[in-house]
Amino acid sequence: MFDGMDGVLFDMDGTLVETNIDFALMKREIVAFAESRGLPASLVQGLDILAVVNAVVEHVKASDGSGVAALVREEAFRLLEEIEIEPCSHAQPVAHAPELLDALRSAGLRVGIVTRNCRNAVACAMERTGISAEVLITRDDVLNTKPHPDHLLSALRLLEVSPDRSMMVGDHRMDIQGGKAAGMRTVGFLRPGRPADFFGGFEPDLVIHDLGELLSAVERLKKRRPPHSG
């Protein structure tokens, strides 16, 4: 699984940590925000949360210019952050996540986290759970978030790892879309309660049901590789 790999990127929420963020509330609030800025709910209801933000920004930019649009983007992100922060203060690590990250680093692989969550909420969750990575790229750090490949490629550049020698691991279809668009190997984490065909049509290179599966693969890799000197 890790043959030929130099780096691994992970999604955060639902993959490495459990936060129980109320995404349904976030969606309702951001749709209401769009309406308050003159964008009918009917035009954005089918979009994901950050896509709604982008739609509002483009709508405002067309009428009021890029300066006002930038302020609207900041306001929308503050609204979302208010909903994210409190749940992240109670975050718990997903089973095997800390051990997996440690094993990857000890095997000499570079590790990054690429998340659509805000930096403050992620920092809170990481502090509580002990989850860490060499590189963290949040929605606050890029203009284009997953599934756009720019989000992942930004992390790979900082890790100095090429896409064809890296892997994206995530529990959402966006993670697989982004990884494939970036030219990476992809692993879909099928969480309990999701249908077996959750990743149907997205074709990750591998589907796992537990991070322990990756941990076992890394341990096998470490037996074949010389000890990492740091």
PASEBA-1860 file (N, C-alpha, C; in nm, 3 decimals):
! residues 230
1> MFDGMDGV> 0.082/-0.121/0.000/0.000/0.000/0.000/0.086/0.127/0.000 ~ 0.196/0.125/0.076/0.280/0.244/0.087/0.406/0.236/0.002 ~ 0.417/0.132/-0.079/0.534/0.120/-0.166/0.541/0.239/-0.260 ~ 0.658/0.302/-0.268/0.676/0.417/-0.356/0.620/0.546/-0.302 ~ 0.572/0.548/-0.178/0.514/0.668/-0.119/0.619/0.742/-0.034 ~ 0.618/0.875/-0.046/0.703/0.960/0.037/0.623/1.044/0.136 ~ 0.492/1.060/0.110/0.411/1.143/0.197/0.266/1.103/0.197 ~ 0.197/1.137/0.306/0.055/1.106/0.320/-0.018/1.230/0.371
9> LFDMDGTL> -0.126/1.266/0.304/-0.214/1.373/0.350/-0.340/1.312/0.408 ~ -0.390/1.373/0.515/-0.512/1.328/0.581/-0.614/1.441/0.586 ~ -0.738/1.404/0.570/-0.849/1.489/0.611/-0.846/1.491/0.765 ~ -0.911/1.589/0.825/-0.908/1.600/0.972/-1.036/1.544/1.036 ~ -1.146/1.618/1.022/-1.270/1.584/1.091/-1.331/1.458/1.033 ~ -1.351/1.357/1.116/-1.409/1.232/1.072/-1.305/1.130/1.027 ~ -1.182/1.177/1.006/-1.075/1.088/0.965/-0.974/1.069/1.077 ~ -0.926/1.179/1.135/-0.831/1.172/1.246/-0.894/1.205/1.380
17> VETNIDFA> -0.995/1.291/1.379/-1.062/1.330/1.503/-1.213/1.329/1.485 ~ -1.282/1.311/1.597/-1.428/1.323/1.601/-1.462/1.453/1.671 ~ -1.535/1.541/1.604/-1.570/1.670/1.666/-1.719/1.687/1.690 ~ -1.801/1.615/1.614/-1.946/1.630/1.622/-1.992/1.772/1.592 ~ -1.924/1.836/1.497/-1.968/1.967/1.450/-2.106/1.952/1.385 ~ -2.193/2.049/1.412/-2.328/2.046/1.356/-2.325/2.106/1.215 ~ -2.295/2.021/1.117/-2.284/2.071/0.979/-2.420/2.112/0.923 ~ -2.527/2.050/0.971/-2.660/2.089/0.925/-2.690/2.233/0.968
25> LMKREIVA> -2.651/2.268/1.091/-2.669/2.405/1.139/-2.583/2.501/1.057 ~ -2.459/2.461/1.029/-2.372/2.546/0.949/-2.434/2.573/0.813 ~ -2.494/2.470/0.753/-2.554/2.487/0.621/-2.673/2.584/0.629 ~ -2.757/2.566/0.731/-2.873/2.656/0.745/-2.828/2.801/0.763 ~ -2.728/2.821/0.845/-2.681/2.956/0.875/-2.618/3.021/0.752 ~ -2.543/2.944/0.676/-2.475/3.004/0.562/-2.573/3.029/0.447 ~ -2.677/2.948/0.435/-2.781/2.975/0.336/-2.857/3.102/0.374 ~ -2.886/3.117/0.503/-2.951/3.239/0.550/-2.863/3.360/0.525
33> FAESRGLP> -2.733/3.343/0.543/-2.637/3.451/0.518/-2.641/3.489/0.370 ~ -2.647/3.389/0.284/-2.654/3.415/0.140/-2.780/3.496/0.106 ~ -2.891/3.458/0.167/-3.016/3.530/0.143/-3.005/3.675/0.189 ~ -2.938/3.696/0.302/-2.923/3.833/0.354/-2.838/3.920/0.263 ~ -2.760/3.854/0.176/-2.675/3.927/0.081/-2.735/3.929/-0.060 ~ -2.864/3.892/-0.068/-2.934/3.904/-0.194/-2.927/3.785/-0.286 ~ -2.879/3.671/-0.234/-2.870/3.550/-0.315/-2.979/3.454/-0.271 ~ -3.079/3.426/-0.353/-3.191/3.339/-0.313/-3.146/3.201/-0.268
41> ASLVQGLD> -3.211/3.148/-0.166/-3.177/3.016/-0.114/-3.188/2.909/-0.222 ~ -3.282/2.927/-0.314/-3.303/2.827/-0.419/-3.181/2.809/-0.508 ~ -3.095/2.911/-0.513/-2.976/2.904/-0.598/-2.857/2.839/-0.529 ~ -2.861/2.828/-0.397/-2.744/2.777/-0.325/-2.773/2.654/-0.239 ~ -2.900/2.619/-0.225/-2.937/2.511/-0.134/-2.867/2.380/-0.167 ~ -2.845/2.355/-0.295/-2.783/2.228/-0.334/-2.632/2.228/-0.327 ~ -2.570/2.340/-0.289/-2.424/2.349/-0.281/-2.374/2.307/-0.144 ~ -2.247/2.265/-0.136/-2.189/2.240/-0.004/-2.160/2.373/0.064
49> ILAVVNAV> -2.127/2.369/0.192/-2.117/2.489/0.275/-2.019/2.592/0.218 ~ -1.899/2.548/0.184/-1.800/2.644/0.135/-1.831/2.690/-0.007 ~ -1.900/2.606/-0.082/-1.943/2.648/-0.215/-2.047/2.760/-0.205 ~ -2.129/2.756/-0.100/-2.225/2.865/-0.077/-2.150/2.994/-0.049 ~ -2.046/2.984/0.036/-1.965/3.103/0.065/-1.908/3.160/-0.065 ~ -1.853/3.075/-0.149/-1.795/3.121/-0.275/-1.900/3.187/-0.364 ~ -2.021/3.130/-0.365/-2.128/3.186/-0.447/-2.166/3.326/-0.398 ~ -2.173/3.342/-0.266/-2.205/3.473/-0.209/-2.096/3.573/-0.243
57> VEHVKASD> -1.972/3.533/-0.229/-1.859/3.622/-0.258/-1.862/3.667/-0.403 ~ -1.885/3.575/-0.495/-1.890/3.611/-0.636/-2.009/3.702/-0.666 ~ -2.122/3.676/-0.599/-2.241/3.761/-0.617/-2.213/3.904/-0.572 ~ -2.151/3.918/-0.456/-2.120/4.051/-0.403/-2.012/4.118/-0.487 ~ -1.915/4.041/-0.531/-1.807/4.096/-0.613/-1.862/4.157/-0.742 ~ -1.961/4.091/-0.800/-2.019/4.141/-0.925/-2.091/4.273/-0.907 ~ -2.148/4.293/-0.789/-2.227/4.415/-0.768/-2.151/4.524/-0.693 ~ -2.064/4.483/-0.600/-1.999/4.582/-0.513/-1.847/4.584/-0.519
65> GSGVAALV> -1.788/4.496/-0.598/-1.643/4.499/-0.612/-1.571/4.400/-0.522 ~ -1.444/4.376/-0.552/-1.366/4.275/-0.482/-1.337/4.311/-0.337 ~ -1.326/4.440/-0.307/-1.298/4.482/-0.170/-1.411/4.443/-0.076 ~ -1.533/4.474/-0.115/-1.650/4.438/-0.033/-1.665/4.287/-0.029 ~ -1.639/4.221/-0.140/-1.651/4.075/-0.145/-1.555/4.008/-0.047 ~ -1.434/4.062/-0.034/-1.337/4.007/0.061/-1.387/4.019/0.204 ~ -1.449/4.131/0.234/-1.505/4.151/0.369/-1.621/4.054/0.395 ~ -1.701/4.030/0.293/-1.813/3.937/0.306/-1.761/3.796/0.331
73> REEAFRLL> -1.655/3.758/0.263/-1.594/3.626/0.283/-1.547/3.611/0.428 ~ -1.483/3.713/0.480/-1.437/3.710/0.619/-1.555/3.697/0.714 ~ -1.662/3.770/0.686/-1.781/3.764/0.772/-1.843/3.625/0.770 ~ -1.850/3.565/0.652/-1.906/3.430/0.641/-1.821/3.329/0.717 ~ -1.690/3.341/0.706/-1.601/3.249/0.777/-1.612/3.266/0.928 ~ -1.631/3.389/0.974/-1.650/3.410/1.118/-1.777/3.341/1.166 ~ -1.881/3.349/1.086/-2.008/3.286/1.120/-1.990/3.134/1.134 ~ -1.920/3.075/1.039/-1.896/2.930/1.044/-1.807/2.894/1.162
81> EEIEIEPC> -1.707/2.976/1.188/-1.613/2.946/1.297/-1.683/2.944/1.433 ~ -1.779/3.032/1.450/-1.853/3.036/1.577/-1.922/2.902/1.604 ~ -1.967/2.836/1.499/-2.034/2.707/1.515/-1.934/2.594/1.535 ~ -1.816/2.606/1.475/-1.715/2.500/1.480/-1.639/2.493/1.612 ~ -1.610/2.607/1.671/-1.515/2.614/1.782/-1.555/2.529/1.901 ~ -1.677/2.544/1.950/-1.717/2.475/2.074/-1.708/2.323/2.062 ~ -1.761/2.261/1.956/-1.749/2.115/1.945/-1.604/2.067/1.941 ~ -1.516/2.147/1.881/-1.376/2.105/1.869/-1.306/2.103/2.005
89> SHAQPVAH> -1.361/2.175/2.102/-1.301/2.173/2.236/-1.329/2.041/2.306 ~ -1.417/1.959/2.248/-1.448/1.827/2.304/-1.404/1.715/2.211 ~ -1.317/1.745/2.117/-1.277/1.648/2.015/-1.208/1.527/2.077 ~ -1.226/1.414/2.010/-1.160/1.289/2.050/-1.089/1.230/1.928 ~ -0.974/1.167/1.948/-0.905/1.107/1.834/-0.981/0.985/1.781 ~ -0.980/0.967/1.652/-1.033/0.845/1.592/-0.940/0.730/1.630 ~ -0.995/0.613/1.650/-0.916/0.496/1.689/-0.797/0.476/1.595 ~ -0.680/0.460/1.652/-0.553/0.432/1.584/-0.492/0.555/1.517
97> APELLDAL> -0.557/0.670/1.523/-0.503/0.788/1.453/-0.368/0.832/1.507 ~ -0.350/0.853/1.638/-0.218/0.897/1.687/-0.108/0.797/1.656 ~ -0.137/0.669/1.673/-0.037/0.565/1.646/0.000/0.561/1.499 ~ -0.099/0.580/1.412/-0.073/0.577/1.269/0.018/0.692/1.228 ~ -0.009/0.812/1.276/0.074/0.927/1.241/0.217/0.908/1.291 ~ 0.231/0.857/1.413/0.365/0.830/1.466/0.438/0.726/1.383 ~ 0.367/0.622/1.344/0.429/0.513/1.266/0.473/0.564/1.129 ~ 0.391/0.648/1.066/0.428/0.704/0.936/0.555/0.786/0.946
105> RSAGLRVG> 0.563/0.869/1.049/0.682/0.953/1.066/0.805/0.869/1.093 ~ 0.790/0.767/1.177/0.905/0.682/1.209/0.950/0.599/1.089 ~ 0.858/0.579/0.992/0.892/0.507/0.870/0.954/0.600/0.765 ~ 0.964/0.729/0.799/1.027/0.824/0.708/0.934/0.892/0.611 ~ 0.802/0.879/0.630/0.707/0.945/0.541/0.669/1.081/0.598 ~ 0.650/1.177/0.509/0.606/1.311/0.549/0.454/1.307/0.568 ~ 0.405/1.383/0.666/0.263/1.379/0.702/0.204/1.520/0.702 ~ 0.090/1.535/0.635/0.021/1.663/0.633/-0.128/1.645/0.656
113> IVTRNCRN> -0.193/1.751/0.701/-0.338/1.752/0.721/-0.398/1.861/0.631 ~ -0.501/1.825/0.556/-0.569/1.917/0.467/-0.716/1.916/0.502 ~ -0.768/2.028/0.553/-0.903/2.031/0.606/-0.981/2.153/0.562 ~ -1.111/2.136/0.546/-1.201/2.247/0.514/-1.247/2.320/0.640 ~ -1.204/2.273/0.757/-1.235/2.343/0.881/-1.146/2.466/0.896 ~ -1.181/2.555/0.991/-1.102/2.674/1.013/-0.981/2.642/1.100 ~ -0.879/2.726/1.092/-0.754/2.700/1.164/-0.773/2.702/1.315 ~ -0.851/2.794/1.368/-0.869/2.801/1.513/-0.936/2.676/1.568
121> AVACAMER> -1.038/2.627/1.499/-1.106/2.506/1.545/-1.015/2.385/1.536 ~ -0.940/2.376/1.428/-0.849/2.264/1.410/-0.739/2.266/1.517 ~ -0.685/2.384/1.544/-0.581/2.396/1.646/-0.634/2.349/1.781 ~ -0.759/2.384/1.810/-0.822/2.343/1.936/-0.835/2.191/1.941 ~ -0.880/2.131/1.832/-0.897/1.986/1.827/-0.764/1.913/1.836 ~ -0.663/1.967/1.771/-0.530/1.905/1.773/-0.469/1.911/1.913 ~ -0.487/2.024/1.979/-0.433/2.037/2.115/-0.500/1.938/2.210 ~ -0.630/1.921/2.195/-0.703/1.831/2.285/-0.668/1.685/2.260
129> TGISAEVL> -0.648/1.649/2.133/-0.630/1.508/2.098/-0.484/1.466/2.085 ~ -0.393/1.562/2.075/-0.254/1.528/2.054/-0.218/1.494/1.911 ~ -0.314/1.513/1.820/-0.288/1.490/1.678/-0.195/1.599/1.625 ~ -0.096/1.560/1.545/-0.005/1.660/1.490/0.041/1.618/1.351 ~ 0.092/1.714/1.275/0.143/1.688/1.141/0.247/1.793/1.108 ~ 0.331/1.763/1.010/0.433/1.859/0.970/0.372/1.981/0.903 ~ 0.263/1.959/0.831/0.198/2.066/0.756/0.048/2.060/0.781 ~ -0.012/2.177/0.804/-0.156/2.188/0.820/-0.206/2.297/0.727
137> ITRDDVLN> -0.297/2.261/0.637/-0.357/2.359/0.546/-0.507/2.358/0.568 ~ -0.561/2.469/0.621/-0.703/2.481/0.650/-0.771/2.564/0.542 ~ -0.901/2.584/0.557/-0.973/2.667/0.460/-0.928/2.812/0.465 ~ -0.870/2.853/0.579/-0.824/2.990/0.593/-0.697/3.017/0.513 ~ -0.631/2.911/0.469/-0.499/2.925/0.407/-0.500/2.925/0.255 ~ -0.613/2.890/0.195/-0.620/2.878/0.048/-0.751/2.938/-0.004 ~ -0.749/2.978/-0.129/-0.872/3.028/-0.192/-0.959/2.913/-0.237 ~ -0.898/2.804/-0.282/-0.971/2.689/-0.334/-0.953/2.570/-0.242
145> TKPHPDHL> -1.060/2.526/-0.177/-1.053/2.413/-0.085/-1.095/2.284/-0.156 ~ -1.069/2.171/-0.090/-1.115/2.042/-0.144/-1.263/2.054/-0.185 ~ -1.298/1.994/-0.297/-1.224/1.898/-0.380/-1.129/1.958/-0.482 ~ -1.106/2.089/-0.478/-1.011/2.149/-0.571/-0.871/2.100/-0.537 ~ -0.793/2.060/-0.636/-0.659/2.006/-0.607/-0.561/2.106/-0.548 ~ -0.586/2.237/-0.566/-0.495/2.337/-0.510/-0.474/2.319/-0.361 ~ -0.580/2.280/-0.291/-0.573/2.263/-0.146/-0.467/2.158/-0.110 ~ -0.472/2.045/-0.179/-0.379/1.936/-0.152/-0.240/1.966/-0.206
153> LSALRLLE> -0.234/2.026/-0.322/-0.103/2.057/-0.381/-0.026/2.159/-0.298 ~ -0.098/2.249/-0.230/-0.031/2.345/-0.141/0.042/2.272/-0.029 ~ -0.023/2.170/0.026/0.039/2.092/0.133/0.157/2.012/0.081 ~ 0.143/1.953/-0.037/0.252/1.872/-0.093/0.375/1.957/-0.122 ~ 0.353/2.080/-0.168/0.467/2.169/-0.194/0.544/2.197/-0.066 ~ 0.473/2.221/0.043/0.539/2.247/0.170/0.611/2.123/0.223 ~ 0.555/2.007/0.196/0.617/1.882/0.239/0.731/1.840/0.146 ~ 0.737/1.907/0.030/0.837/1.873/-0.073/0.822/1.728/-0.118
161> VSPDRSMM> 0.696/1.693/-0.146/0.661/1.559/-0.193/0.584/1.573/-0.324 ~ 0.615/1.491/-0.423/0.544/1.498/-0.550/0.412/1.422/-0.540 ~ 0.310/1.466/-0.614/0.178/1.400/-0.606/0.182/1.252/-0.637 ~ 0.267/1.212/-0.733/0.268/1.071/-0.771/0.337/0.981/-0.669 ~ 0.394/1.043/-0.566/0.455/0.966/-0.458/0.388/0.997/-0.324 ~ 0.259/1.030/-0.332/0.185/1.066/-0.212/0.045/1.006/-0.214 ~ -0.018/1.011/-0.098/-0.148/0.948/-0.079/-0.240/1.043/-0.002 ~ -0.368/1.044/-0.040/-0.470/1.121/0.032/-0.565/1.026/0.101
169> VGDHRMDI> -0.584/1.045/0.232/-0.673/0.960/0.311/-0.786/1.045/0.367 ~ -0.910/1.007/0.342/-1.021/1.085/0.394/-1.151/1.006/0.398 ~ -1.246/1.057/0.475/-1.374/0.987/0.491/-1.484/1.045/0.404 ~ -1.449/1.141/0.318/-1.552/1.204/0.235/-1.515/1.191/0.088 ~ -1.618/1.195/0.004/-1.596/1.186/-0.140/-1.506/1.300/-0.189 ~ -1.518/1.418/-0.124/-1.434/1.531/-0.164/-1.286/1.501/-0.151 ~ -1.251/1.421/-0.051/-1.111/1.384/-0.032/-1.061/1.301/-0.149 ~ -1.146/1.211/-0.196/-1.109/1.127/-0.309/-1.103/1.210/-0.437
177> QGGKAAGM> -1.202/1.296/-0.457/-1.203/1.384/-0.574/-1.076/1.470/-0.578 ~ -1.045/1.532/-0.463/-0.928/1.619/-0.457/-0.799/1.544/-0.480 ~ -0.788/1.426/-0.418/-0.667/1.346/-0.435/-0.646/1.304/-0.579 ~ -0.751/1.258/-0.643/-0.740/1.216/-0.783/-0.706/1.334/-0.873 ~ -0.769/1.449/-0.848/-0.742/1.567/-0.929/-0.598/1.614/-0.913 ~ -0.541/1.589/-0.795/-0.403/1.629/-0.769/-0.302/1.526/-0.820 ~ -0.350/1.411/-0.866/-0.261/1.308/-0.915/-0.204/1.218/-0.807 ~ -0.278/1.205/-0.695/-0.232/1.126/-0.582/-0.301/0.989/-0.578
185> RTVGFLRP> -0.243/0.897/-0.502/-0.313/0.775/-0.467/-0.418/0.811/-0.362 ~ -0.532/0.743/-0.358/-0.639/0.781/-0.266/-0.688/0.662/-0.184 ~ -0.723/0.692/-0.058/-0.778/0.592/0.033/-0.907/0.647/0.092 ~ -1.017/0.577/0.070/-1.144/0.617/0.128/-1.168/0.547/0.260 ~ -1.194/0.624/0.364/-1.220/0.571/0.499/-1.371/0.558/0.514 ~ -1.423/0.436/0.503/-1.567/0.413/0.511/-1.607/0.401/0.657 ~ -1.666/0.507/0.708/-1.702/0.513/0.849/-1.823/0.425/0.879 ~ -1.836/0.379/1.004/-1.951/0.297/1.043/-2.082/0.371/1.015
193> GRPADFFG> -2.181/0.296/0.968/-2.311/0.354/0.941/-2.329/0.404/0.799 ~ -2.220/0.413/0.724/-2.232/0.457/0.586/-2.252/0.336/0.495 ~ -2.325/0.355/0.385/-2.349/0.241/0.295/-2.219/0.193/0.232 ~ -2.218/0.066/0.197/-2.097/0.005/0.140/-2.056/0.074/0.010 ~ -2.153/0.132/-0.062/-2.122/0.199/-0.189/-2.105/0.350/-0.174 ~ -2.071/0.396/-0.054/-2.058/0.540/-0.028/-1.961/0.606/-0.126 ~ -1.853/0.536/-0.159/-1.754/0.592/-0.252/-1.779/0.548/-0.396 ~ -1.896/0.492/-0.421/-1.930/0.446/-0.555/-1.920/0.557/-0.657
201> GFEPDLVI> -1.852/0.530/-0.768/-1.834/0.630/-0.872/-1.712/0.717/-0.853 ~ -1.652/0.714/-0.734/-1.534/0.796/-0.707/-1.405/0.714/-0.712 ~ -1.417/0.585/-0.699/-1.311/0.489/-0.722/-1.180/0.521/-0.650 ~ -1.182/0.526/-0.516/-1.054/0.536/-0.445/-0.969/0.412/-0.473 ~ -0.839/0.426/-0.462/-0.750/0.312/-0.485/-0.770/0.204/-0.380 ~ -0.815/0.246/-0.263/-0.837/0.151/-0.154/-0.949/0.204/-0.065 ~ -1.033/0.117/-0.014/-1.134/0.153/0.086/-1.102/0.078/0.214 ~ -1.093/0.151/0.326/-1.068/0.090/0.455/-1.186/0.115/0.547
209> HDLGELLS> -1.198/0.033/0.651/-1.304/0.050/0.750/-1.250/0.092/0.886 ~ -1.118/0.095/0.899/-1.054/0.124/1.026/-0.912/0.172/0.997 ~ -0.865/0.275/1.070/-0.728/0.324/1.048/-0.625/0.219/1.088 ~ -0.668/0.121/1.165/-0.578/0.013/1.201/-0.528/-0.063/1.080 ~ -0.606/-0.063/0.973/-0.562/-0.129/0.849/-0.440/-0.059/0.792 ~ -0.440/0.075/0.797/-0.324/0.149/0.749/-0.206/0.133/0.845 ~ -0.235/0.130/0.974/-0.129/0.113/1.073/-0.056/-0.019/1.050 ~ -0.129/-0.125/1.024/-0.067/-0.255/0.998/0.020/-0.249/0.873
217> AVERLKKR> -0.027/-0.176/0.771/0.050/-0.165/0.647/0.179/-0.088/0.671 ~ 0.174/0.015/0.754/0.295/0.092/0.784/0.395/0.006/0.862 ~ 0.344/-0.072/0.955/0.434/-0.158/1.033/0.504/-0.259/0.942 ~ 0.433/-0.309/0.842/0.497/-0.399/0.747/0.603/-0.326/0.665 ~ 0.571/-0.200/0.628/0.667/-0.119/0.554/0.794/-0.097/0.635 ~ 0.780/-0.068/0.763/0.894/-0.039/0.849/0.988/-0.159/0.858 ~ 0.934/-0.278/0.848/1.019/-0.398/0.854/1.105/-0.412/0.728 ~ 1.058/-0.351/0.618/1.133/-0.360/0.492/1.227/-0.244/0.472
225> RPPHSG> 1.200/-0.131/0.540/1.282/-0.011/0.524/1.386/-0.002/0.636 ~ 1.501/0.057/0.610/1.598/0.081/0.718/1.543/0.182/0.816 ~ 1.587/0.185/0.942/1.537/0.281/1.042/1.554/0.424/0.993 ~ 1.451/0.505/1.023/1.455/0.646/0.982/1.544/0.723/1.077 ~ 1.635/0.803/1.019/1.732/0.875/1.101/1.680/1.008/1.150 ~ 1.556/1.046/1.106/1.498/1.171/1.151/1.517/1.282/1.053
END
